[in-house]
Amino acid sequence: MARVGIREWLALAPVFASGELARFGGDGNGPLTRFEADFSAKFGTGHVLTVSSGTGALIAALAAAGIGPGDEVLVPAYTWIATAGAALAVGAVPIIVEIDETLTMDPADILRKITPHTRAIVPVHMANMVCDMDSIMQIARQHGLVVIEDACQAVGLTYKGVRVGTIGDAGAFSFNQFKNMNIGEGGAVVTDDDRLFARARMYHDIGALFRGHLDNANEPPMLGINLKASQIQGAMLNVQLKKLDPMIRRMRRRYDAIAEILSASNAMRIGPHNDRDHAAGLHVIFDTAEEARAFAAENKRGVYRPYDSSRHVYSNWLPVLDQRTANPKMNPYAWASRKIEYSPDMCPRSLDILKRTCRIGLGENYPLPLMTYFARRMVRQRPASKGSLVYAT
């Protein structure tokens, strides 16, 4: 989690003094414009659109890609409920896909879940664990599917040298308080597709028709909603962007140091990663759920079992499982023209993995010696098990 400090506070003063707080106004060269240009350059993406939240970014990207009623969107079993909710927000229905031991979407189950109605895949780079994007992009291209990367929980991370969120047709980022860039709430859509960007910009601003934009890729005016960010958010983002890569380097150093220490224990194994050389998210896997539960109880600070984080596990998404929306006449499941079935046990492998896994906080805002001390204490507290350690790759 990125910290907020005096630099963000100082960056706000000129914005308040100018009185130009809204997205559109002034000379068009406010903090948001500068942020989008710098983010685009750092991430190597053609277009950046700052929005009000990561959820808003997902919704705008899906709407811009033309995803809507009757469509199926593949989402992983382990993610914040907004990934599934975004599909419903544009009238599509989420189809829940198993995860593998990387805690990200399992490409093999993607293939099993594709139907003639599938239009998009939303791989989630969960908790700084990056997806197997080579496999996912190959599947998407073979089946003519749109890929909207949910990089909300992995801002700034790379997959084989490329920033996550910039690999698919579009990417969504979050700048929520608990993310790698933190302004309380905020988000961004990125894409290299001119038409998709034009549509996302119109969709995120219900008043886009009146803004005088002249570069809408020949797209006719489209009615949207209000997902706009403010110049206050832009000012904070400019500071946070400068902090991002140094923080990720700290996370990387702590990953390597802690993983090496934990590897000395044969009571657990280091979870696999789809890009081990650039890993910045650490988890360990046990043989049984009981061992994982005990480990989390022994190390209450900085360790938790993903299964216990109920809001991120599909089996607790009650409005989705119950197919309940605000108004039954606006329910996307009725528009699907076929029966969509969910059950709490529909992804048994995901539930098993989550129950046997513990995530390890890297403590990027704490001294490295302190984090290695905690890691050694974790190892000392664990009794040896019958199985031998496997350092997964």
C-alpha positions in Angstrom: 0.0 0.0 0.0 1.4 3.4 -1.0 1.8 6.1 1.6 0.4 9.6 1.3 2.5 12.4 2.8 3.6 16.0 2.8 4.4 16.0 -1.0 0.8 15.2 -1.9 -0.4 17.9 0.5 1.9 20.5 -1.1 0.8 19.5 -4.6 -2.8 20.3 -3.7 -2.1 24.0 -2.8 -1.8 25.3 -6.4 -4.9 23.5 -7.4 -6.9 25.0 -4.6 -5.4 28.4 -5.3 -6.4 28.2 -9.0 -10.0 27.4 -8.2 -10.0 25.0 -11.2 -11.0 21.8 -9.5 -13.1 20.1 -12.2 -11.8 17.8 -15.0 -12.8 20.2 -17.8 -12.0 23.9 -17.3 -9.1 26.3 -17.3 -6.5 26.1 -20.0 -6.7 22.3 -20.4 -3.2 21.8 -18.9 -4.1 21.0 -15.4 -2.7 18.2 -13.2 -4.8 15.5 -14.8 -3.5 16.3 -18.3 0.1 16.2 -17.0 -0.6 12.9 -15.1 -2.0 11.2 -18.2 0.9 12.2 -20.4 3.5 11.0 -17.8 1.6 7.8 -17.1 1.3 7.1 -20.8 5.1 7.6 -21.3 6.0 5.5 -18.2 3.7 2.6 -19.1 4.2 2.7 -22.9 0.6 3.0 -23.8 -1.1 5.3 -26.3 -4.0 6.6 -24.3 -4.7 7.2 -20.6 -8.1 8.3 -19.2 -8.3 9.1 -15.5 -11.6 8.1 -13.9 -13.2 8.2 -10.5 -12.4 4.6 -9.5 -11.0 1.2 -10.6 -14.6 0.0 -10.8 -15.4 2.9 -13.1 -12.4 2.1 -15.2 -13.6 -1.5 -15.7 -17.1 -0.4 -16.6 -15.9 2.3 -19.1 -13.5 -0.2 -20.7 -16.2 -2.8 -21.2 -18.7 -0.3 -22.5 -16.1 1.2 -24.9 -15.4 -2.3 -26.2 -19.1 -2.8 -27.0 -19.7 -5.5 -24.4 -23.4 -5.6 -23.5 -26.7 -7.5 -23.2 -26.4 -11.2 -24.2 -22.7 -11.3 -23.8 -20.6 -13.4 -21.4 -17.5 -12.0 -19.7 -15.0 -14.4 -18.1 -13.8 -13.3 -14.6 -11.7 -15.2 -12.0 -13.1 -16.8 -8.9 -10.6 -14.8 -6.7 -11.0 -11.0 -7.2 -12.9 -8.0 -5.8 -16.6 -8.3 -6.6 -16.3 -5.2 -8.9 -14.7 -7.4 -11.6 -18.0 -9.3 -11.9 -20.1 -6.3 -11.1 -18.6 -4.3 -14.0 -19.8 -6.9 -16.5 -23.3 -6.7 -15.0 -23.2 -2.9 -15.1 -22.9 -2.9 -18.9 -25.7 -5.6 -19.2 -23.5 -8.6 -19.7 -23.2 -11.6 -17.4 -20.0 -12.8 -15.6 -18.9 -16.4 -16.0 -16.6 -17.4 -13.2 -13.3 -19.1 -14.0 -11.1 -21.2 -11.7 -7.8 -19.9 -10.5 -4.6 -21.9 -10.3 -1.8 -21.8 -7.7 -0.6 -18.4 -8.9 -3.9 -17.1 -7.5 -4.8 -15.8 -11.0 -7.1 -17.0 -13.8 -6.4 -20.6 -15.0 -6.0 -20.6 -18.8 -7.1 -24.2 -18.9 -10.4 -23.3 -17.3 -10.8 -20.3 -19.6 -10.9 -22.8 -22.5 -13.5 -24.9 -20.7 -15.8 -21.9 -20.0 -15.8 -20.3 -23.5 -19.2 -20.6 -25.2 -20.6 -19.0 -28.4 -21.8 -16.1 -26.2 -18.4 -15.3 -24.7 -17.2 -11.8 -25.8 -14.5 -10.8 -23.3 -11.9 -12.1 -20.8 -11.1 -10.0 -17.7 -7.9 -11.4 -16.3 -7.1 -10.0 -12.8 -3.5 -9.4 -11.7 -4.5 -10.2 -8.1 -2.5 -8.9 -5.1 0.5 -8.1 -7.3 0.4 -11.7 -8.8 0.5 -11.3 -12.5 -1.6 -13.5 -14.9 -0.2 -15.9 -17.6 -0.8 -13.2 -20.2 0.9 -15.2 -23.0 -1.6 -18.0 -22.7 -4.6 -15.7 -22.2 -3.8 -13.5 -25.2 -3.3 -16.6 -27.4 -6.7 -17.9 -26.3 -8.4 -14.6 -26.9 -7.0 -14.2 -30.4 -7.9 -17.7 -31.4 -11.5 -17.1 -30.2 -11.9 -13.5 -31.2 -12.3 -12.3 -27.7 -11.7 -8.8 -26.1 -9.2 -8.7 -23.2 -9.7 -6.1 -20.6 -6.9 -6.5 -18.0 -7.9 -5.7 -14.4 -4.6 -4.4 -13.1 -6.2 -2.6 -10.2 -4.3 -4.6 -7.6 -0.9 -4.6 -9.5 -0.3 -1.0 -10.6 3.2 -0.7 -12.0 4.0 -4.4 -12.1 5.4 -6.0 -15.2 4.9 -9.3 -17.0 8.0 -10.3 -19.1 9.1 -6.7 -19.3 5.7 -5.2 -20.2 3.6 -3.3 -17.7 0.4 -5.2 -16.8 -2.7 -3.4 -17.9 -1.1 -2.6 -21.3 -1.0 -6.1 -22.8 -4.7 -6.6 -23.6 -7.1 -4.5 -25.7 -7.5 -2.2 -22.6 -6.5 -2.1 -19.0 -8.1 -0.8 -15.8 -6.2 0.6 -12.8 -7.2 1.6 -9.3 -5.7 4.3 -7.2 -7.7 3.3 -4.1 -6.2 3.7 -0.6 -5.0 0.0 -0.6 -3.3 0.0 -4.0 0.2 0.7 -5.3 -0.8 4.2 -6.1 -3.0 5.8 -3.4 -5.2 8.9 -3.7 -8.0 7.5 -1.6 -10.2 6.7 -4.7 -9.4 7.0 -8.4 -8.7 4.9 -11.5 -7.6 4.9 -15.1 -8.4 3.2 -18.4 -5.4 2.6 -20.8 -5.5 1.4 -24.4 -3.6 1.8 -27.7 -6.9 1.6 -29.6 -8.0 5.1 -30.8 -11.7 4.1 -31.2 -11.8 2.3 -27.8 -10.3 5.4 -26.2 -12.8 7.8 -27.8 -15.7 5.6 -26.7 -14.3 5.3 -23.2 -13.9 9.1 -22.9 -17.5 9.7 -24.1 -18.9 7.0 -21.8 -17.1 8.4 -18.7 -18.5 11.9 -19.2 -22.2 12.3 -19.8 -21.5 15.8 -21.0 -18.9 14.8 -23.6 -21.2 16.0 -26.4 -20.7 19.5 -25.2 -17.0 19.5 -24.5 -15.9 20.2 -28.0 -13.7 17.1 -28.5 -12.5 16.9 -32.1 -10.6 13.6 -32.0 -13.3 11.1 -31.4 -12.0 8.6 -34.1 -15.1 9.4 -36.2 -17.3 7.9 -33.4 -20.8 9.3 -33.3 -21.8 10.9 -29.9 -22.6 8.2 -27.3 -24.5 8.9 -24.1 -22.5 7.8 -21.0 -22.5 8.4 -17.3 -20.3 10.5 -14.9 -17.1 8.8 -14.0 -14.9 11.8 -14.2 -11.9 12.5 -12.0 -11.0 15.9 -10.5 -7.9 18.0 -10.7 -7.4 17.3 -7.0 -7.0 13.7 -7.8 -4.6 14.6 -10.6 -2.4 16.6 -8.3 -2.0 13.7 -5.9 -1.5 11.2 -8.8 1.5 13.2 -10.1 3.2 12.8 -6.8 2.2 9.1 -6.4 3.5 8.3 -9.9 7.0 9.4 -9.0 6.9 7.1 -5.9 5.7 4.0 -7.8 8.8 2.5 -9.2 10.9 3.0 -6.1 8.2 1.3 -4.1 8.1 -1.6 -6.5 11.8 -2.0 -6.2 11.5 -2.2 -2.4 8.8 -4.8 -2.8 11.1 -6.9 -5.1 14.0 -6.8 -2.7 11.7 -7.9 0.1 10.2 -10.7 -2.0 13.6 -12.2 -2.7 14.8 -11.9 0.9 11.6 -13.3 2.5 11.1 -16.0 -0.1 14.7 -17.2 0.5 14.1 -17.4 4.3 10.8 -19.2 4.0 12.3 -21.7 1.6 14.3 -23.1 4.5 11.1 -24.5 6.0 9.8 -27.8 4.7 6.4 -27.1 6.3 5.3 -24.9 3.4 6.2 -24.1 -0.2 6.5 -20.8 -2.0 3.6 -20.3 -4.4 4.3 -20.1 -8.1 4.5 -16.9 -10.1 3.9 -16.2 -13.8 7.0 -14.0 -13.9 9.2 -15.1 -11.0 12.1 -12.8 -11.9 9.9 -9.7 -11.3 7.7 -11.1 -8.6 6.3 -8.6 -6.0 3.5 -10.6 -4.5 4.3 -13.5 -2.1 2.2 -16.4 -1.0 2.9 -19.8 0.6 0.9 -23.0 0.1 0.3 -25.8 2.6 -0.8 -29.4 2.3 -4.0 -28.8 4.2 -6.4 -25.9 5.1 -5.8 -26.6 8.8 -2.1 -25.9 8.4 -2.8 -22.6 6.5 -5.3 -21.5 9.1 -2.8 -22.2 12.0 0.0 -20.4 10.2 -2.2 -17.3 9.7 -3.3 -17.5 13.4 0.4 -17.7 14.5 1.4 -14.6 12.4 -1.5 -12.2 12.7 0.5 -9.2 11.4 1.2 -9.3 7.7 -0.1 -12.8 7.0 -3.6 -13.9 6.1 -5.4 -16.7 4.3 -7.1 -15.4 1.1 -10.1 -17.7 1.8 -10.8 -15.7 4.9 -11.0 -12.4 2.9 -14.5 -13.2 2.0 -15.1 -10.2 -0.2 -12.6 -11.5 -2.7 -13.9 -15.0 -3.0 -16.7 -15.6 -5.5 -18.7 -17.9 -3.1 -19.5 -14.8 -1.0 -20.7 -12.6 -3.9 -24.4 -13.1 -2.9 -26.0 -10.6 -5.4 -24.1 -12.3 -8.2 -24.9 -15.8 -7.1 -28.5 -14.8 -6.5 -28.6 -12.9 -9.8 -30.2 -10.0 -8.0 -30.0 -6.4 -9.4 -31.7 -3.1 -8.3 -34.7 -3.6 -10.7 -35.8 -7.0 -12.1 -36.7 -5.4 -15.4 -33.0 -4.3 -15.8 -31.5 -7.6 -14.8 -28.8 -8.7 -17.3 -29.6 -12.4 -16.6 -33.0 -11.9 -18.2 -31.3 -10.5 -21.3 -29.0 -13.5 -21.6 -31.9 -15.6 -23.2 -30.5 -18.7 -21.5 -30.1 -20.0 -18.1 -26.9 -18.9 -16.2 -26.3 -21.1 -13.2 -24.0 -20.4 -10.2 -23.4 -22.2 -7.0 -21.1 -21.6 -4.0 -19.1 -24.8 -4.9 -18.9 -24.3 -8.6 -15.1 -23.6 -8.6 -13.9 -26.3 -6.2 -10.2 -26.1 -7.1 -10.2 -22.3 -6.4 -11.7 -22.9 -3.0 -9.2 -25.6 -2.2 -6.2 -23.5 -3.2 -7.5 -20.4 -1.3 -8.0 -22.5 1.9 -4.5 -23.9 1.8 -2.8 -20.6 0.9 -1.4 -17.7 3.0 -0.4 -14.4 1.6 2.7 -12.8 3.1 2.9 -9.0 3.3 6.2 -7.6 2.1 6.2 -4.6 4.3 7.6 -2.3 1.6 7.2 0.7 4.0 9.3 -1.0 6.7 13.0 -1.6 7.0 14.2 -4.7 5.2 16.0 -6.1 8.4 12.7 -5.9 10.2 10.9 -7.9 7.5 13.6 -10.6 7.4 13.4 -10.8 11.2 9.6 -11.5 10.9 10.3 -14.1 8.2 12.8 -16.0 10.3 10.3 -16.0 13.2 7.7 -17.5 10.9 10.0 -20.3 10.0 11.0 -21.0 13.7 7.3 -21.2 14.6 6.5 -23.9 12.0 7.1 -27.6 12.9 8.6 -29.7 10.1 6.0 -31.6 8.1 6.3 -35.0 6.4 6.6 -33.6 3.0 9.6 -31.8 1.6 9.6 -28.2 0.4 9.0 -27.6 -3.3 10.0 -24.1 -4.5 7.4 -23.8 -7.2 8.2 -22.0 -10.5 
